[in-house]
Each structure stands twice: as C-alpha cells, then as structure tokens.
Amino acid sequence: MPALSVRSFYERYPYPQKAADHLSGDILPSSFDAVRHHCWAGRWPAGRSFRALVAGGGTGDAIVSLGLSMRRRGIAGSIHYVDLSKASAEIARSRAEHARLDNVTLEVGPIETVRGEYDYIDLSGVLPIVGDPAALLRHLASLLVDDGAMGVMSYGRVGRTGVEPFRRIYRTVMGDNVDTAAARELIAALPPHNWLKANPKLGVDLDRIGDVELADRLLAPHEFAYSVTELAEMFDRAGLPIRAFIPSLLYEPAHLLKSADLRDRLAGLSYIERAQIAEDAQGDLNKHVFYAAKIGTAPIDIQGLLDRDDVVLLPRNLDCRGMSSALADGADAVSVGIRIDGVERSVTIRGGAEAARFVAALEGEPTVGGLRSSISDDTIRYMSRLLVAVEALHFAVPSS
Ligand SMILES: C[S@@+](CC[C@H](N)C(=O)[O-])C[C@H]1O[C@@H](n2cnc3c(N)ncnc32)[C@H](O)[C@@H]1O
C-alpha cells in the first residue's frame, strides 16, 4: 500500500463521514450567532454582506452550519469552500444542495493559493495536519478585512495523550502505509493501561468507530496537537490574537478551586495562563475551539450588553422546555447535564420559578427589555452568564 499525501488521504477517507443529504446542526465554531457574538460583540451591521471562507471544509459541516445559521438570521453573503479532496467536496456540494444553500461556491485545491477578501475564515481540523501552520496563518490573515475574524478548531495537546506514542508504534511497524486493519490489530494488542486505550475520550471507543473516524483520529499523514499557550503564541505571531476559547466554562479554572486564597491567585493571572491551567487540570480537552481576530483580544462585555433593553438573547441547541421544568422542580440547586460539543459536563444551576421562566422565555428569542418586565435583573444576569459560558446562549445587538 503506498504512502498517502494529505490530499490522497482525504480522497480515500473524506472527513467527517456524512451522508450526502445530512443537514448538520449548529456546529462550533461555524455558527453565525456564535461568530457574531464572539467576534463582533453581537453586532453585524444591517445590510453588510458576510463573506466567509471555509478553509479545508471537508465534507461540509461548516458550510451547512454557517449557511443555515445565516439564513435563519436573514444575513446576506457568500460562503467559499476550499479543500484538497475532490471526494470531500462532492459530498459537501450535495449537502449544500440538499440544504438549498444558493450562496456557496466550492473549489478543489490548496488553501494556500486562495485569493479574495473575507470577513470570516473557518479553519476547523486543518491546523493539526498542515506542515507549516505559521505560513498558512499568515496567508489567511492577509485575506481577512481589518475587522475580520477566524473560527478555529485545533487538536488539544493534553487531551490527545496517548495518540503520539501510538503513532510512533504504528509508523515504526507500518512505515507511511495507511492501513486501518493493521491499526486495529495493533490497538487490540495494547494493554489496557496504554495511554491511548486509557484516554477516556479517544481510546475507549476504538473498537466501535468506523474506518474513516479511525484513520482521521490516528493515521493522518501529519499530527500536530497544541496547548492553549502554543496556540496563543502562534496566533499572536500571525497578527490574529485569540479573543476567546469556547465554551468559556471549560477554560476558566476558578470553579475547580474551592480555596479563596487559590482563587485570588488565579485572578492575578492572564487569560491564557488561566486557560492553560484549565487545560492541564481537566486533561480531556482533545480539541480547542476558539475565535481569533486582527482587532485583538476583547472578551465580550456581558454586563454592558445586559444593560441594554434592545439586546436579543438567542438560545443555541437548548431544550428550553425540558430545562425550564427541571429548574421549576428544583428550588435550590439543579444539576443539568450539558453536552458541550463532545465534552460532557454537569453544571449546577440555582433553580426556582424565576430561573425556569427565564429559560422558558428564551424559546421566543426575547429582548433583555422584554424579560425585565417579569424577571429580576439578578436572575437575568446569573442565567445569562451561565448559559453564555456553555455556548447555549448568544447575544445580538440590533443595528439600523
Ligand atoms: C480533518 S478534516 C476537517 C474537515 C472539516 N473542516 C471539519 O472540521 O469537519 C481536514 C480537511 O482539510 C483538508 N486540507 C488539509 N490541508 C489542506 C490544504 N493545504 N488545502 C486545502 N485543504 C486542506 C483535507 O483535505 C481535509 O478535508
């Protein structure tokens, strides 16, 4: 079996494996609401066209998620997809057609030669496999307008524990050949305490996943996983400082620590230092999703937005009715299981009638002013912060 280049690898294993009529839900970072919230503080001028580039778009998750979320919000614009793999592009094209997206153009080729001007660039799962990420980022930065932003998914160094030693074993035995049957044999031979097999997110389901998932997870031609700090340095150097790792709950270590003294010490650290502690402490973040922008770091001012009556609250993938009845039933502390894009976390929420009414009202995408007539500022603030921290809520500021 011959060694595969990145292009031939994804011709053989178009990723992720999706049916030609699969409509993706709202995926991060490729959700218009999330992009507007994090990159433009909830503001997108009425009438401004949104030009997006989906770089290394694979089988089309990002174009479908972005396209459908733009349509939902009545945002005009275009989405340009580029990928080396023709097989992936064909699936992406069918999915875009199935979703009746008429503003998508598809190009088969390298990201490195794309030209044009974009407001937003989506780069999901590509940094981990490109040989020269610094050069790629410099090129992408040159395509962004001055207030342009990027949404990125990269592999997380700590959460990928076990992958690198396995790849070393595989390469030594198999060379550059990509052979999922051989990989499965090698995996079966590993003892249970091997770090890959013991990895709770990447190792426990290896005998249940298909060849495409197995190949992408373990056998891609290159493998680069980055820590939060490495990503921050890489993006700073490219002139694209990171604005936010999301969901922010996963990158804030304060709630892991009980002692006031330790929490005070944390408060004196930089955003990236705290996020690095969170990555090291949790250990299972095998992907980092984040937004970066030329205009730099400026975490969204939640309080400033909640002070405005006209700000609209947009729930994301939230079972408003189910959560509302759980909150109504439990007056003090309700533990709600939240699946945050692959990571399961349980969040404790102060329950009660007001919290329940707040969540029920979200279904109608209310304004802050509309909520204020029946819900206290304290509950609006508390619930909004919490749901924003798990990416279940975004803000939109109306513009004329
Ligand atoms: C792991 S897949 C991710 C696909 C998709 N972005 C997602 O997150 O679902 C990586 C994709 O990047 C593409 N790719 C890698 N390097 C590329 C390059 N230099 N130019 C264009 N596409 C590239 C591959 O062909 C593959 O489809």
The ligand as an SDF file (V2000), in Angstrom:
LIG
                    3D

 27 29  0  0  0  0  0  0  0  0999 V2000
   -9.8080   16.7040    9.4910 C   0  0  0  0  0  0  0  0  0  0  0  0
  -10.5300   17.2420    8.0040 S   0  0  0  0  0  0  0  0  0  0  0  0
  -11.6080   18.5100    8.6560 C   0  0  0  0  0  0  0  0  0  0  0  0
  -12.7750   18.7990    7.7660 C   0  0  0  0  0  0  0  0  0  0  0  0
  -13.7230   19.8820    8.2630 C   0  0  0  0  0  0  0  0  0  0  0  0
  -13.0900   21.1840    8.3060 N   0  0  0  0  0  0  0  0  0  0  0  0
  -14.3090   19.5360    9.5970 C   0  0  0  0  0  0  0  0  0  0  0  0
  -13.8430   20.0750   10.6210 O   0  0  0  0  0  0  0  0  0  0  0  0
  -15.2420   18.7390    9.6590 O   0  0  0  0  0  0  0  0  0  0  0  0
   -9.2470   18.2110    7.2770 C   0  0  0  0  0  0  0  0  0  0  0  0
   -9.5650   18.6860    5.8630 C   0  0  0  0  0  0  0  0  0  0  0  0
   -8.6040   19.6670    5.4850 O   0  0  0  0  0  0  0  0  0  0  0  0
   -8.2480   19.4680    4.1390 C   0  0  0  0  0  0  0  0  0  0  0  0
   -6.9130   20.0630    3.9460 N   0  0  0  0  0  0  0  0  0  0  0  0
   -5.7860   19.8010    4.6450 C   0  0  0  0  0  0  0  0  0  0  0  0
   -4.7710   20.5850    4.2180 N   0  0  0  0  0  0  0  0  0  0  0  0
   -5.2770   21.3410    3.2190 C   0  0  0  0  0  0  0  0  0  0  0  0
   -4.7370   22.3480    2.3740 C   0  0  0  0  0  0  0  0  0  0  0  0
   -3.4710   22.7290    2.4840 N   0  0  0  0  0  0  0  0  0  0  0  0
   -5.5530   22.9250    1.4500 N   0  0  0  0  0  0  0  0  0  0  0  0
   -6.8510   22.5320    1.3310 C   0  0  0  0  0  0  0  0  0  0  0  0
   -7.4170   21.5920    2.1100 N   0  0  0  0  0  0  0  0  0  0  0  0
   -6.6460   21.0090    3.0300 C   0  0  0  0  0  0  0  0  0  0  0  0
   -8.2800   17.9630    3.9670 C   0  0  0  0  0  0  0  0  0  0  0  0
   -8.4300   17.5770    2.6170 O   0  0  0  0  0  0  0  0  0  0  0  0
   -9.4880   17.5840    4.8390 C   0  0  0  0  0  0  0  0  0  0  0  0
  -10.6770   17.5430    4.0910 O   0  0  0  0  0  0  0  0  0  0  0  0
  1  2  1  0
  2  3  1  0
  2 10  1  0
  3  4  1  0
  4  5  1  0
  5  6  1  0
  5  7  1  0
  7  8  2  0
  7  9  1  0
 10 11  1  0
 11 12  1  0
 11 26  1  0
 12 13  1  0
 13 14  1  0
 13 24  1  0
 14 15  1  0
 14 23  1  0
 15 16  2  0
 16 17  1  0
 17 18  1  0
 17 23  2  0
 18 19  1  0
 18 20  2  0
 20 21  1  0
 21 22  2  0
 22 23  1  0
 24 25  1  0
 24 26  1  0
 26 27  1  0
M  CHG  2   2   1   9  -1
M  END
$$$$
